[in-house]
Amino acid sequence: MNAPAIPVFALTKETATDVWLGRLFIAGLLLLPLQFIQVGMAQPAHLWAILVIGVMVYTRSFRVSGLEIGAYLFFIAIALVDTLLAQYFRIKALEQIIKFVAVYPAFYLIGRMYGVKYFNQKLPYGYVFIFVFIAVQFLLQFYRVPVVYQAVGFMQNAIHGTFKERNWFAIYFFLLIYLLFLRSDFRFSSLAKFFGASLLIALLSESKTVLIACGIAFMLHHRGHFWLKILAIAAGSAFYMQHFGWELSGDLLQVRLQNERGLAFEQSIKLIGENWTGYGFGFVEGYFSQLWFTVMGLGLGTNSIFSSPLDFMVIAGFAGLAFWFVFFAGVGTSSVFLLAPVAAWSLVNPLHQSEIVYLFAGFLASWGLQRRAAARAK
């Protein structure tokens, strides 16, 4: 399918306020990866979000649609009722409530504001910023810089830098280059930068999903010839199988199916089938920590299932699924094609547990809504 990309409009001239907001946006991008630093219960990016929300209140820059408000309130209402009334063992339920009621919506609203701002303006960063920042992340991990870097117990050979997981490293940098890709002229140099950066992120983080998201973005938004797309997908598939195929065969695949993701999927479907209205916040960690058998990757310390839509359904049933469709798949907000890489990634990773994703999802939702408004105006 060949969906139209975001048109590159004649960029409007930046005012002093625009420049200041742009610098504030860059500051947020630099603070988001500092996930090991805690200021009380908050991370530096949370304090940044409070500042930006204050600016938004002062300038009355809030952007949100009725559908987004409705889907969010429906999800929160069902999830809170399930949490307060259902008598299940829970872990960190209050922490999850705070995140979904205050933290994640704040980052989404900030993304919506900046999406409006940069629809007709040049993004305040480029590939030089991205490649330099990736190099900084690599060096911080290589030298194990105290405070900002801490070793993690999973995938030690992968680069996660100042992020708590390699997947957050991967999704953060992919979304940065994805925005640049959407605003590019789609010439060879632009495609080379996009594919080169995607391959670099995949190799450093050892995240296979980067390549899938990259392929989806290319297929949906590049206006080139059909055979060029087939050739690019074939090359990407060959690279994928060469570097990551060993994880999808043999004993490792059996472990994933029988003891890890396959077993987690089976248990999740069982829970959803037994209760279509969900179980509320804090249930997943409590439930999987008390099972008589072990599901690899779940239990104490893990408050979500590997798949965002599945986890939303465990939390709030169909209200959770509706939330995923609107905010992660862009259904109803004219952002389906723009959010497609995020939606695909969230099928196999708990992206709904990251402020990063809500910030960029709000950004892309704004671009989708404004593209629709521009098409109607024409």
Sequence and secondary structure as in RCSB ss.txt:
>XXXX:A:sequence
MNAPAIPVFALTKETATDVWLGRLFIAGLLLLPLQFIQVGMAQPAHLWAILVIGVMVYTRSFRVSGLEIGAYLFF
IAIALVDTLLAQYFRIKALEQIIKFVAVYPAFYLIGRMYGVKYFNQKLPYGYVFIFVFIAVQFLLQFYRVPVVYQ
AVGFMQNAIHGTFKERNWFAIYFFLLIYLLFLRSDFRFSSLAKFFGASLLIALLSESKTVLIACGIAFMLHHRGH
FWLKILAIAAGSAFYMQHFGWELSGDLLQVRLQNERGLAFEQSIKLIGENWTGYGFGFVEGYFSQLWFTVMGLGL
GTNSIFSSPLDFMVIAGFAGLAFWFVFFAGVGTSSVFLLAPVAAWSLVNPLHQSEIVYLFAGFLASWGLQRRAAA
RAK
>XXXX:A:secstr
               HHHHHHHHHHHHHHHHTT TT  BTTB HHHHHHHHHHHHHHHHT     HHHHHHHHHH
HHHHHHHHHHS    SSHHHHHHIIIIIHHHHHHHHHHHHHHTTSS  S  HHHHHHHHHHHHHHHHTT TTT  
  SS TTS  TTSSSHHHHHHHHHHHHHHHHHTS   HHHHHHHHHHHHHHHHHHT THHHHHHHHHHHHH  S 
HHHHHHHHHHHHHHHHHHHGGGGSHHHHHHHHHTSHHHHHHHHHHHHHH TT   TTHHHHHHHS SS  TT BT
TB S SSHHHHHHHHHHHHHHHHHHHHTS TTTT HHHHHHHHHHHTTS GGG HHHHHHHHHHHHHHHHHHHHH
HH 
